Amino acid sequence: MEPELTDETEAAGGRGWDGLAEWTGGLVPDQVEALAAVRELEPVYPLLHALVGRAPREFFVRAAVMEALVESGRPAFSPQDLDESLYWLAEPARTATLRALRQSGWLEFEPAAGHFLTDTGRWVCDVLSFLHHRLRESELLPTVEGVRYALEIGLDPLRHLQSMRSRLAALRQEIDEALASHSEVVLRRTAEKLREVLRLSERIRAVLDAVRLDQVAARRVVREIHDLLSRLHGASSTLHAAVTEVGRQYLRLTAGLTTEQIVRALMAKSLDELAAVGREALLPVLPAPPLLTTEAVGYAAEVQVLRERAAAEPVVWTEPDEAPRAADAVEVPPEVERLLADLAAVVRGRAPVALSRVVPGGDAGESFLRLSLLALAGQRWSGEGIAGRLGSLPLAVEPEGDGWPEEIAGSPLARLTPGSVRPRDEREKEA
């Protein structure tokens, strides 16, 4: 749902040029080319009351949207195309503006193609191009004559040329759609429009040749229009061949009947008679075979009853097997053997030994292993095996200081907490 723009909200937000900042998402209106280009149309607001809506800012936005869509050169606009061309217009102002243009007849919408400009919309752009210079012209001239008139009065015909390019691009797309429709009515109607354009081809090229070379932007559009005219000339033969091919698909009637007589005869019939003929035409010639019969159901039930069913084996409850136990002779790693030998030497020496001499091993991995096992030394509750052997040693590990590690030179370890490993005396052993 879009918010309703009331007179109170319009008055609060501002009705003129200064109020556009609310609709541009914070952008300064003077920095938006499309808005800055239409600001000079402000004096003609009373003359175009049907275009401006209820406030001047709606006039600015609608005129800028129309010129931006024509300038893009696209025959139709998808939501992505609208986001690209109208990036400067924030929601919900964009949706409200497009809805107003659709309701006024300048834009139309089709789910398959999106928004596209109508002939009225392009005609309004032709008028706006003259109103940029405040020319009070009461007559609406065709696009070709508008270009000629702009050249005669010394104006840049860029906007007229953009409108002409938009018309030719729309006709090119209409030709493609007509070829895809395979409808003789659509093909003939499009061919008639194309013939009208081609009859003006020479006049259009003469007007395009009059565009001055110093009008760079206009000359660029002129080249695009020349290319579109060449494509339309090539599409003329393709369209004529399509009309001829569709005509060949009709059956050759005999006995003096024409297509018009057959259509009139069918139109004279009532709707019920035509519906009855259609229903009879849709009935199948042969009845479809039944997918399910009583014989098939009985056979399936017999197979289900007679199938072999294996008897379930009785459950025997027994005691589980004992868990496997480790062998009595557990191989001790050589690194642990070396640690046990070094600790036994400390016990025999009866003197404290620094941790920096006991912990470091052959490499960093062995050093970490010795340090982790050193916590079990002298702990009689350690258990059996390696833990039991370490716990039976009368040793005590005593750290020194606050526990902060210090550097060790010539060792696989970079730092180690200072401390010592000392043998326990007899009193400590009894305790």
C-alpha positions as a LaTeX table, in Angstrom:
\begin{tabular}{lrrr}
\hline
Residue & $x$ (\AA) & $y$ (\AA) & $z$ (\AA) \\
\hline
Met1 & 0.00 & 0.00 & 0.00 \\
Glu2 & 1.29 & 3.46 & $-0.93$ \\
Pro3 & 0.78 & 6.38 & 1.46 \\
Glu4 & $-1.86$ & 8.86 & 0.35 \\
Leu5 & $-0.35$ & 12.26 & $-0.46$ \\
Thr6 & $-2.79$ & 14.76 & 1.01 \\
Asp7 & $-2.74$ & 18.54 & 0.83 \\
Glu8 & $-1.48$ & 18.67 & 4.43 \\
Thr9 & 1.52 & 16.44 & 3.67 \\
Glu10 & 2.24 & 18.45 & 0.51 \\
Ala11 & 2.17 & 21.69 & 2.48 \\
Ala12 & 4.46 & 20.22 & 5.17 \\
Gly13 & 7.01 & 18.89 & 2.66 \\
Gly14 & 7.02 & 21.93 & 0.36 \\
Arg15 & 5.37 & 22.23 & $-3.03$ \\
Gly16 & 8.21 & 23.75 & $-5.04$ \\
Trp17 & 11.80 & 23.09 & $-6.07$ \\
Asp18 & 13.06 & 23.04 & $-2.46$ \\
Gly19 & 10.73 & 20.15 & $-1.61$ \\
Leu20 & 12.36 & 17.81 & $-4.14$ \\
Ala21 & 15.09 & 16.80 & $-1.67$ \\
Glu22 & 12.56 & 14.56 & 0.09 \\
Trp23 & 11.99 & 12.63 & $-3.15$ \\
Thr24 & 15.62 & 12.30 & $-4.24$ \\
Gly25 & 16.81 & 10.38 & $-1.18$ \\
Gly26 & 18.92 & 13.30 & 0.08 \\
Leu27 & 20.48 & 14.27 & $-3.26$ \\
Val28 & 20.58 & 17.97 & $-4.06$ \\
Pro29 & 18.08 & 18.54 & $-6.91$ \\
Asp30 & 20.51 & 20.84 & $-8.74$ \\
Gln31 & 23.00 & 17.96 & $-8.95$ \\
Val32 & 20.55 & 15.66 & $-10.78$ \\
Glu33 & 20.87 & 16.32 & $-14.50$ \\
Ala34 & 17.33 & 15.23 & $-15.34$ \\
Leu35 & 15.85 & 17.58 & $-12.70$ \\
Ala36 & 18.22 & 20.46 & $-13.42$ \\
Ala37 & 17.32 & 20.25 & $-17.12$ \\
Val38 & 13.59 & 20.69 & $-16.48$ \\
Arg39 & 13.78 & 23.42 & $-13.85$ \\
Glu40 & 13.50 & 26.07 & $-16.55$ \\
Leu41 & 9.98 & 24.76 & $-17.31$ \\
Glu42 & 8.66 & 26.16 & $-14.02$ \\
Pro43 & 7.00 & 29.24 & $-15.65$ \\
Val44 & 4.82 & 27.03 & $-17.86$ \\
Tyr45 & 3.25 & 25.20 & $-14.93$ \\
Pro46 & $-0.13$ & 27.00 & $-15.25$ \\
Leu47 & $-0.32$ & 26.01 & $-18.94$ \\
Leu48 & 0.11 & 22.29 & $-18.24$ \\
His49 & $-2.20$ & 21.78 & $-15.30$ \\
Ala50 & $-3.02$ & 18.24 & $-16.45$ \\
Leu51 & 0.70 & 17.38 & $-16.32$ \\
Val52 & 1.75 & 18.98 & $-13.07$ \\
Gly53 & $-0.78$ & 17.25 & $-10.81$ \\
Arg54 & $-1.31$ & 18.98 & $-7.47$ \\
Ala55 & 2.05 & 20.61 & $-6.74$ \\
Pro56 & 5.05 & 22.05 & $-8.63$ \\
Arg57 & 7.35 & 19.27 & $-7.46$ \\
Glu58 & 5.09 & 16.69 & $-9.10$ \\
Phe59 & 5.43 & 18.72 & $-12.30$ \\
Phe60 & 9.24 & 18.65 & $-12.06$ \\
Val61 & 9.37 & 14.94 & $-11.33$ \\
Arg62 & 6.86 & 13.89 & $-14.01$ \\
Ala63 & 8.57 & 15.99 & $-16.69$ \\
Ala64 & 11.98 & 14.65 & $-15.66$ \\
Val65 & 10.71 & 11.06 & $-15.68$ \\
Met66 & 9.23 & 11.46 & $-19.17$ \\
Glu67 & 12.43 & 12.96 & $-20.58$ \\
Ala68 & 14.60 & 10.39 & $-18.82$ \\
Leu69 & 12.56 & 7.52 & $-20.28$ \\
Val70 & 12.67 & 8.99 & $-23.80$ \\
Glu71 & 16.39 & 9.72 & $-23.50$ \\
Ser72 & 17.13 & 6.10 & $-22.60$ \\
Gly73 & 16.11 & 4.99 & $-26.11$ \\
Arg74 & 14.37 & 1.84 & $-24.90$ \\
Pro75 & 11.00 & 0.80 & $-26.34$ \\
Ala76 & 9.98 & $-0.82$ & $-23.04$ \\
Phe77 & 11.15 & $-0.55$ & $-19.45$ \\
Ser78 & 11.53 & $-3.44$ & $-17.03$ \\
Pro79 & 11.83 & $-2.79$ & $-13.26$ \\
Gln80 & 15.62 & $-2.97$ & $-13.65$ \\
Asp81 & 15.52 & $-0.40$ & $-16.48$ \\
Leu82 & 13.41 & 1.92 & $-14.34$ \\
Asp83 & 15.90 & 1.58 & $-11.47$ \\
Glu84 & 18.69 & 2.58 & $-13.85$ \\
Ser85 & 16.93 & 5.54 & $-15.49$ \\
Leu86 & 15.13 & 6.81 & $-12.37$ \\
Tyr87 & 17.83 & 6.11 & $-9.76$ \\
Trp88 & 17.46 & 9.64 & $-8.44$ \\
Leu89 & 13.76 & 9.23 & $-7.55$ \\
Ala90 & 13.15 & 7.46 & $-4.25$ \\
Glu91 & 10.10 & 5.50 & $-3.16$ \\
Pro92 & 7.17 & 6.04 & $-2.75$ \\
Ala93 & 7.49 & 9.03 & $-5.08$ \\
Arg94 & 8.60 & 6.82 & $-7.99$ \\
Thr95 & 5.62 & 4.48 & $-7.74$ \\
Ala96 & 3.19 & 7.40 & $-7.35$ \\
Thr97 & 4.67 & 9.20 & $-10.37$ \\
Leu98 & 4.50 & 6.13 & $-12.62$ \\
Arg99 & 0.93 & 5.49 & $-11.52$ \\
Ala100 & $-0.06$ & 9.08 & $-12.35$ \\
Leu101 & 1.56 & 8.84 & $-15.80$ \\
Arg102 & $-0.25$ & 5.57 & $-16.46$ \\
Gln103 & $-3.59$ & 7.02 & $-15.40$ \\
Ser104 & $-3.01$ & 10.06 & $-17.65$ \\
Gly105 & $-2.32$ & 7.89 & $-20.69$ \\
Trp106 & 1.37 & 8.68 & $-21.17$ \\
Leu107 & 2.58 & 5.28 & $-19.99$ \\
Glu108 & 1.09 & 1.81 & $-20.33$ \\
Phe109 & 2.01 & $-1.39$ & $-18.55$ \\
Glu110 & 2.01 & $-5.00$ & $-19.75$ \\
Pro111 & 3.15 & $-7.85$ & $-17.50$ \\
Ala112 & 5.29 & $-9.37$ & $-20.27$ \\
Ala113 & 7.06 & $-6.18$ & $-21.46$ \\
Gly114 & 6.78 & $-3.78$ & $-18.52$ \\
His115 & 6.21 & $-0.04$ & $-18.90$ \\
Phe116 & 6.35 & 1.57 & $-22.33$ \\
Leu117 & 5.70 & 5.03 & $-23.67$ \\
Thr118 & 2.48 & 5.70 & $-25.54$ \\
Asp119 & 2.14 & 7.99 & $-28.54$ \\
Thr120 & 0.65 & 10.61 & $-26.22$ \\
Gly121 & 3.64 & 10.38 & $-23.94$ \\
Arg122 & 6.09 & 10.92 & $-26.80$ \\
Trp123 & 3.97 & 13.80 & $-28.06$ \\
Val124 & 4.15 & 15.48 & $-24.66$ \\
Cys125 & 7.95 & 15.18 & $-24.80$ \\
Asp126 & 7.89 & 16.96 & $-28.17$ \\
Val127 & 5.96 & 19.84 & $-26.61$ \\
Leu128 & 8.22 & 19.95 & $-23.55$ \\
Ser129 & 11.28 & 20.32 & $-25.77$ \\
Phe130 & 9.84 & 23.59 & $-27.12$ \\
Leu131 & 8.68 & 24.70 & $-23.69$ \\
His132 & 12.26 & 24.50 & $-22.44$ \\
His133 & 12.80 & 27.74 & $-24.37$ \\
Arg134 & 9.42 & 29.20 & $-23.37$ \\
Leu135 & 8.01 & 29.20 & $-26.90$ \\
Arg136 & 4.25 & 29.81 & $-26.77$ \\
Glu137 & 3.16 & 27.53 & $-29.61$ \\
Ser138 & $-0.45$ & 26.44 & $-29.67$ \\
Glu139 & $-0.12$ & 23.90 & $-32.49$ \\
Leu140 & 1.26 & 20.38 & $-31.88$ \\
Leu141 & 3.42 & 19.48 & $-34.79$ \\
Pro142 & 4.51 & 15.94 & $-35.75$ \\
Thr143 & 7.96 & 14.81 & $-34.71$ \\
Val144 & 9.53 & 15.37 & $-38.12$ \\
Glu145 & 8.14 & 18.83 & $-38.46$ \\
Gly146 & 9.19 & 19.53 & $-34.89$ \\
Val147 & 12.80 & 18.78 & $-35.81$ \\
Arg148 & 12.53 & 21.01 & $-38.88$ \\
Tyr149 & 10.98 & 23.81 & $-36.86$ \\
Ala150 & 13.67 & 23.55 & $-34.16$ \\
Leu151 & 16.36 & 23.85 & $-36.85$ \\
Glu152 & 14.65 & 26.83 & $-38.43$ \\
Ile153 & 14.53 & 28.79 & $-35.17$ \\
Gly154 & 18.08 & 27.80 & $-34.24$ \\
Leu155 & 17.33 & 25.38 & $-31.38$ \\
Asp156 & 19.07 & 22.13 & $-30.63$ \\
Pro157 & 16.67 & 19.40 & $-31.90$ \\
Leu158 & 18.10 & 16.77 & $-29.54$ \\
Arg159 & 14.87 & 16.07 & $-27.67$ \\
His160 & 12.85 & 15.92 & $-30.91$ \\
Leu161 & 15.38 & 13.47 & $-32.32$ \\
Gln162 & 15.24 & 11.38 & $-29.15$ \\
Ser163 & 11.45 & 11.24 & $-29.49$ \\
Met164 & 11.80 & 10.18 & $-33.14$ \\
Arg165 & 14.30 & 7.50 & $-32.16$ \\
Ser166 & 11.93 & 6.24 & $-29.49$ \\
Arg167 & 9.07 & 5.99 & $-32.02$ \\
Leu168 & 11.20 & 4.09 & $-34.55$ \\
Ala169 & 12.54 & 1.73 & $-31.85$ \\
Ala170 & 8.98 & 1.03 & $-30.71$ \\
Leu171 & 7.96 & 0.28 & $-34.31$ \\
Arg172 & 10.93 & $-2.07$ & $-34.68$ \\
Gln173 & 9.84 & $-3.97$ & $-31.57$ \\
Glu174 & 6.23 & $-4.03$ & $-32.80$ \\
Ile175 & 7.44 & $-5.65$ & $-36.03$ \\
Asp176 & 9.21 & $-8.40$ & $-34.07$ \\
Glu177 & 6.08 & $-9.02$ & $-31.99$ \\
Ala178 & 3.93 & $-9.13$ & $-35.13$ \\
Leu179 & 6.25 & $-11.70$ & $-36.74$ \\
Ala180 & 6.04 & $-13.81$ & $-33.59$ \\
Ser181 & 2.22 & $-13.60$ & $-33.45$ \\
His182 & 1.67 & $-15.32$ & $-36.87$ \\
Ser183 & $-1.60$ & $-13.37$ & $-37.08$ \\
Glu184 & $-2.55$ & $-11.94$ & $-40.43$ \\
Val185 & $-4.50$ & $-9.11$ & $-38.82$ \\
Val186 & $-1.55$ & $-8.06$ & $-36.65$ \\
Leu187 & 0.89 & $-8.44$ & $-39.52$ \\
Arg188 & $-1.19$ & $-6.32$ & $-41.89$ \\
Arg189 & $-1.77$ & $-3.61$ & $-39.28$ \\
Thr190 & 1.95 & $-3.42$ & $-38.52$ \\
Ala191 & 2.78 & $-3.42$ & $-42.23$ \\
Glu192 & 0.50 & $-0.42$ & $-42.73$ \\
Lys193 & 2.27 & 1.48 & $-39.94$ \\
Leu194 & 5.60 & 0.61 & $-41.49$ \\
Arg195 & 4.50 & 1.85 & $-44.90$ \\
Glu196 & 3.53 & 5.20 & $-43.39$ \\
Val197 & 6.98 & 5.53 & $-41.86$ \\
Leu198 & 8.74 & 4.52 & $-45.06$ \\
Arg199 & 6.74 & 7.06 & $-47.05$ \\
Leu200 & 8.25 & 9.70 & $-44.76$ \\
Ser201 & 11.71 & 8.17 & $-45.01$ \\
Glu202 & 13.02 & 10.62 & $-47.57$ \\
Arg203 & 11.64 & 13.60 & $-45.65$ \\
Ile204 & 13.12 & 12.25 & $-42.41$ \\
Arg205 & 16.57 & 11.79 & $-43.97$ \\
Ala206 & 16.42 & 15.30 & $-45.46$ \\
Val207 & 15.63 & 16.74 & $-42.03$ \\
Leu208 & 18.39 & 14.68 & $-40.40$ \\
Asp209 & 20.93 & 15.92 & $-42.93$ \\
Ala210 & 20.12 & 19.49 & $-41.88$ \\
Val211 & 21.38 & 18.88 & $-38.33$ \\
Arg212 & 24.63 & 20.81 & $-37.87$ \\
Leu213 & 27.90 & 19.01 & $-37.25$ \\
Asp214 & 28.65 & 21.06 & $-34.13$ \\
Gln215 & 25.56 & 19.57 & $-32.43$ \\
Val216 & 27.45 & 16.48 & $-31.27$ \\
Ala217 & 24.73 & 14.86 & $-29.15$ \\
Ala218 & 22.11 & 15.44 & $-31.84$ \\
Arg219 & 24.38 & 13.98 & $-34.56$ \\
Arg220 & 24.85 & 10.86 & $-32.44$ \\
Val221 & 21.09 & 10.35 & $-32.28$ \\
Val222 & 20.88 & 11.06 & $-36.03$ \\
Arg223 & 23.23 & 8.14 & $-36.72$ \\
Glu224 & 21.05 & 5.87 & $-34.58$ \\
Ile225 & 17.93 & 7.01 & $-36.46$ \\
His226 & 19.63 & 6.30 & $-39.82$ \\
Asp227 & 20.45 & 2.82 & $-38.55$ \\
Leu228 & 16.84 & 2.27 & $-37.42$ \\
Leu229 & 15.53 & 3.42 & $-40.81$ \\
Ser230 & 17.83 & 0.96 & $-42.57$ \\
Arg231 & 16.58 & $-1.83$ & $-40.31$ \\
Leu232 & 12.98 & $-0.86$ & $-40.96$ \\
His233 & 13.58 & $-0.97$ & $-44.73$ \\
Gly234 & 14.97 & $-4.49$ & $-44.32$ \\
Ala235 & 12.08 & $-5.50$ & $-42.06$ \\
Ser236 & 9.61 & $-4.35$ & $-44.72$ \\
Ser237 & 10.42 & $-7.27$ & $-47.01$ \\
Thr238 & 10.42 & $-9.70$ & $-44.08$ \\
Leu239 & 7.02 & $-8.46$ & $-42.96$ \\
His240 & 5.61 & $-8.70$ & $-46.50$ \\
Ala241 & 6.92 & $-12.28$ & $-46.80$ \\
Ala242 & 5.31 & $-13.17$ & $-43.46$ \\
Val243 & 1.95 & $-11.80$ & $-44.60$ \\
Thr244 & 2.22 & $-13.81$ & $-47.82$ \\
Glu245 & 3.20 & $-16.99$ & $-45.97$ \\
Val246 & 0.27 & $-16.67$ & $-43.56$ \\
Gly247 & $-2.08$ & $-16.22$ & $-46.53$ \\
Arg248 & $-0.85$ & $-19.44$ & $-48.07$ \\
Gln249 & $-1.86$ & $-21.40$ & $-44.99$ \\
Tyr250 & $-5.58$ & $-20.83$ & $-45.64$ \\
Leu251 & $-7.49$ & $-23.63$ & $-47.35$ \\
Arg252 & $-8.58$ & $-22.93$ & $-50.90$ \\
Leu253 & $-12.36$ & $-22.80$ & $-50.76$ \\
Thr254 & $-14.61$ & $-24.15$ & $-53.52$ \\
Ala255 & $-18.23$ & $-23.68$ & $-54.53$ \\
Gly256 & $-17.82$ & $-19.92$ & $-54.49$ \\
Leu257 & $-17.49$ & $-19.63$ & $-50.66$ \\
Thr258 & $-15.29$ & $-16.92$ & $-49.25$ \\
Thr259 & $-13.83$ & $-16.48$ & $-45.78$ \\
Glu260 & $-16.26$ & $-13.66$ & $-45.10$ \\
Gln261 & $-19.27$ & $-15.85$ & $-45.98$ \\
Ile262 & $-18.08$ & $-18.66$ & $-43.68$ \\
Val263 & $-17.55$ & $-16.23$ & $-40.78$ \\
Arg264 & $-21.00$ & $-14.72$ & $-41.30$ \\
Ala265 & $-22.56$ & $-18.22$ & $-41.33$ \\
Leu266 & $-20.85$ & $-19.10$ & $-38.05$ \\
Met267 & $-21.89$ & $-15.81$ & $-36.47$ \\
Ala268 & $-25.51$ & $-16.61$ & $-37.37$ \\
Lys269 & $-25.39$ & $-19.78$ & $-35.25$ \\
Ser270 & $-26.29$ & $-19.66$ & $-31.58$ \\
Leu271 & $-23.72$ & $-20.14$ & $-28.85$ \\
Asp272 & $-25.30$ & $-23.45$ & $-27.75$ \\
Glu273 & $-25.04$ & $-24.92$ & $-31.25$ \\
Leu274 & $-21.36$ & $-23.98$ & $-31.54$ \\
Ala275 & $-20.69$ & $-25.36$ & $-28.06$ \\
Ala276 & $-22.37$ & $-28.67$ & $-28.92$ \\
Val277 & $-20.18$ & $-29.04$ & $-32.00$ \\
Gly278 & $-17.10$ & $-28.34$ & $-29.92$ \\
Arg279 & $-18.03$ & $-30.89$ & $-27.25$ \\
Glu280 & $-18.59$ & $-33.62$ & $-29.85$ \\
Ala281 & $-15.26$ & $-32.82$ & $-31.47$ \\
Leu282 & $-13.48$ & $-33.32$ & $-28.14$ \\
Leu283 & $-14.97$ & $-36.81$ & $-27.45$ \\
Pro284 & $-12.48$ & $-39.68$ & $-28.02$ \\
Val285 & $-13.08$ & $-42.07$ & $-30.90$ \\
Leu286 & $-12.33$ & $-45.20$ & $-28.80$ \\
Pro287 & $-12.97$ & $-45.58$ & $-25.06$ \\
Ala288 & $-9.85$ & $-45.69$ & $-22.92$ \\
Pro289 & $-9.02$ & $-49.13$ & $-21.47$ \\
Pro290 & $-9.71$ & $-49.47$ & $-17.73$ \\
Leu291 & $-6.61$ & $-49.18$ & $-15.55$ \\
Leu292 & $-8.01$ & $-51.34$ & $-12.67$ \\
Thr293 & $-10.17$ & $-54.49$ & $-12.85$ \\
Thr294 & $-11.45$ & $-57.00$ & $-10.28$ \\
Glu295 & $-9.20$ & $-59.72$ & $-11.78$ \\
Ala296 & $-6.12$ & $-57.56$ & $-11.24$ \\
Val297 & $-7.11$ & $-56.80$ & $-7.62$ \\
Gly298 & $-7.80$ & $-60.49$ & $-6.86$ \\
Tyr299 & $-4.47$ & $-61.61$ & $-8.36$ \\
Ala300 & $-2.56$ & $-59.02$ & $-6.34$ \\
Ala301 & $-4.30$ & $-60.10$ & $-3.12$ \\
Glu302 & $-3.50$ & $-63.79$ & $-3.83$ \\
Val303 & 0.16 & $-63.02$ & $-4.38$ \\
Gln304 & 0.27 & $-61.05$ & $-1.13$ \\
Val305 & $-1.24$ & $-63.93$ & 0.87 \\
Leu306 & 0.88 & $-66.71$ & $-0.65$ \\
Arg307 & 4.28 & $-65.03$ & $-0.41$ \\
Glu308 & 6.88 & $-66.67$ & 1.81 \\
Arg309 & 7.54 & $-65.09$ & 5.18 \\
Ala310 & 10.69 & $-66.00$ & 7.11 \\
Ala311 & 10.10 & $-66.83$ & 10.79 \\
Ala312 & 11.72 & $-64.49$ & 13.27 \\
Glu313 & 14.69 & $-65.97$ & 15.16 \\
Pro314 & 14.20 & $-66.30$ & 18.96 \\
Val315 & 16.12 & $-63.86$ & 21.12 \\
Val316 & 18.74 & $-65.52$ & 23.39 \\
Trp317 & 19.80 & $-63.45$ & 26.40 \\
Thr318 & 23.44 & $-64.15$ & 27.48 \\
Glu319 & 26.20 & $-62.38$ & 29.35 \\
Pro320 & 28.38 & $-60.12$ & 27.19 \\
Asp321 & 31.97 & $-61.04$ & 26.45 \\
Glu322 & 34.68 & $-59.57$ & 28.64 \\
Ala323 & 36.39 & $-56.50$ & 27.37 \\
Pro324 & 39.88 & $-57.09$ & 25.96 \\
Arg325 & 42.72 & $-56.37$ & 28.35 \\
Ala326 & 46.10 & $-54.99$ & 27.59 \\
Ala327 & 49.08 & $-57.32$ & 27.65 \\
Asp328 & 51.12 & $-57.51$ & 30.84 \\
Ala329 & 54.29 & $-56.46$ & 29.10 \\
Val330 & 53.60 & $-52.98$ & 27.78 \\
Glu331 & 56.32 & $-51.54$ & 25.63 \\
Val332 & 57.60 & $-48.30$ & 27.14 \\
Pro333 & 58.65 & $-45.58$ & 24.68 \\
Pro334 & 62.38 & $-44.76$ & 24.72 \\
Glu335 & 61.65 & $-41.12$ & 25.58 \\
Val336 & 59.89 & $-42.22$ & 28.80 \\
Glu337 & 62.76 & $-44.59$ & 29.63 \\
Arg338 & 65.25 & $-41.74$ & 29.33 \\
Leu339 & 63.10 & $-39.57$ & 31.64 \\
Leu340 & 62.90 & $-42.37$ & 34.25 \\
Ala341 & 66.67 & $-42.80$ & 34.08 \\
Asp342 & 67.29 & $-39.06$ & 34.53 \\
Leu343 & 64.91 & $-38.90$ & 37.52 \\
Ala344 & 66.53 & $-41.94$ & 39.11 \\
Ala345 & 69.90 & $-40.18$ & 38.77 \\
Val346 & 68.46 & $-37.18$ & 40.64 \\
Val347 & 67.33 & $-39.49$ & 43.45 \\
Arg348 & 70.78 & $-41.03$ & 43.67 \\
Gly349 & 72.53 & $-37.67$ & 43.62 \\
Arg350 & 70.54 & $-36.40$ & 46.63 \\
Ala351 & 70.83 & $-32.83$ & 45.36 \\
Pro352 & 68.25 & $-30.58$ & 43.67 \\
Val353 & 68.46 & $-30.32$ & 39.90 \\
Ala354 & 67.09 & $-27.36$ & 37.93 \\
Leu355 & 64.09 & $-27.91$ & 35.69 \\
Ser356 & 66.08 & $-26.45$ & 32.79 \\
Arg357 & 68.32 & $-29.57$ & 32.99 \\
Val358 & 65.55 & $-32.15$ & 33.47 \\
Val359 & 62.78 & $-31.00$ & 31.11 \\
Pro360 & 64.60 & $-30.33$ & 27.78 \\
Gly361 & 64.94 & $-33.45$ & 25.62 \\
Gly362 & 66.05 & $-34.24$ & 22.11 \\
Asp363 & 63.41 & $-32.02$ & 20.49 \\
Ala364 & 60.42 & $-29.89$ & 21.41 \\
Gly365 & 58.01 & $-32.84$ & 21.31 \\
Glu366 & 60.05 & $-34.92$ & 23.74 \\
Ser367 & 60.47 & $-31.87$ & 25.98 \\
Phe368 & 56.72 & $-31.37$ & 26.22 \\
Leu369 & 56.29 & $-35.09$ & 26.99 \\
Arg370 & 58.88 & $-34.95$ & 29.81 \\
Leu371 & 57.25 & $-31.86$ & 31.28 \\
Ser372 & 53.76 & $-33.44$ & 31.24 \\
Leu373 & 55.00 & $-36.67$ & 32.90 \\
Leu374 & 57.03 & $-34.77$ & 35.49 \\
Ala375 & 53.79 & $-33.87$ & 37.30 \\
Leu376 & 53.42 & $-37.59$ & 38.24 \\
Ala377 & 56.81 & $-37.78$ & 39.90 \\
Gly378 & 56.54 & $-38.50$ & 43.61 \\
Gln379 & 52.75 & $-39.01$ & 43.53 \\
Arg380 & 52.20 & $-42.42$ & 45.13 \\
Trp381 & 48.54 & $-42.50$ & 44.08 \\
Ser382 & 49.47 & $-42.42$ & 40.44 \\
Gly383 & 48.58 & $-46.06$ & 39.70 \\
Glu384 & 50.38 & $-48.84$ & 37.83 \\
Gly385 & 52.72 & $-48.98$ & 34.87 \\
Ile386 & 54.59 & $-45.84$ & 33.91 \\
Ala387 & 52.47 & $-43.71$ & 36.24 \\
Gly388 & 53.23 & $-46.07$ & 39.10 \\
Arg389 & 56.96 & $-45.97$ & 38.41 \\
Leu390 & 56.98 & $-42.19$ & 38.34 \\
Gly391 & 54.92 & $-41.99$ & 41.50 \\
Ser392 & 57.28 & $-44.31$ & 43.42 \\
Leu393 & 60.24 & $-42.00$ & 42.91 \\
Pro394 & 60.94 & $-39.93$ & 46.09 \\
Leu395 & 61.02 & $-36.60$ & 44.24 \\
Ala396 & 59.40 & $-33.22$ & 44.62 \\
Val397 & 58.93 & $-30.68$ & 41.80 \\
Glu398 & 59.13 & $-27.12$ & 43.12 \\
Pro399 & 58.60 & $-24.06$ & 40.84 \\
Glu400 & 60.31 & $-20.79$ & 41.72 \\
Gly401 & 59.31 & $-17.17$ & 41.44 \\
Asp402 & 55.89 & $-16.10$ & 40.20 \\
Gly403 & 55.75 & $-18.81$ & 37.51 \\
Trp404 & 56.63 & $-16.52$ & 34.60 \\
Pro405 & 58.76 & $-18.50$ & 32.06 \\
Glu406 & 62.35 & $-17.47$ & 31.44 \\
Glu407 & 64.51 & $-17.89$ & 28.36 \\
Ile408 & 66.72 & $-21.02$ & 28.03 \\
Ala409 & 69.83 & $-20.97$ & 25.90 \\
Gly410 & 70.83 & $-24.02$ & 23.82 \\
Ser411 & 67.55 & $-25.89$ & 24.38 \\
Pro412 & 64.67 & $-27.00$ & 22.10 \\
Leu413 & 62.41 & $-24.94$ & 24.39 \\
Ala414 & 62.56 & $-21.15$ & 24.13 \\
Arg415 & 61.21 & $-20.46$ & 27.65 \\
Leu416 & 60.58 & $-22.48$ & 30.80 \\
Thr417 & 59.28 & $-21.66$ & 34.27 \\
Pro418 & 62.23 & $-21.72$ & 36.73 \\
Gly419 & 62.23 & $-24.42$ & 39.38 \\
Ser420 & 63.96 & $-27.58$ & 40.56 \\
Val421 & 63.49 & $-31.30$ & 41.12 \\
Arg422 & 64.86 & $-32.41$ & 44.49 \\
Pro423 & 64.91 & $-35.74$ & 46.35 \\
Arg424 & 62.67 & $-36.03$ & 49.39 \\
Asp425 & 64.14 & $-36.76$ & 52.83 \\
Glu426 & 62.96 & $-39.52$ & 55.14 \\
Arg427 & 60.49 & $-37.33$ & 57.03 \\
Glu428 & 58.79 & $-36.31$ & 53.81 \\
Lys429 & 58.61 & $-39.94$ & 52.74 \\
Glu430 & 56.86 & $-40.97$ & 55.96 \\
Ala431 & 54.46 & $-38.08$ & 55.63 \\
\hline
\end{tabular}
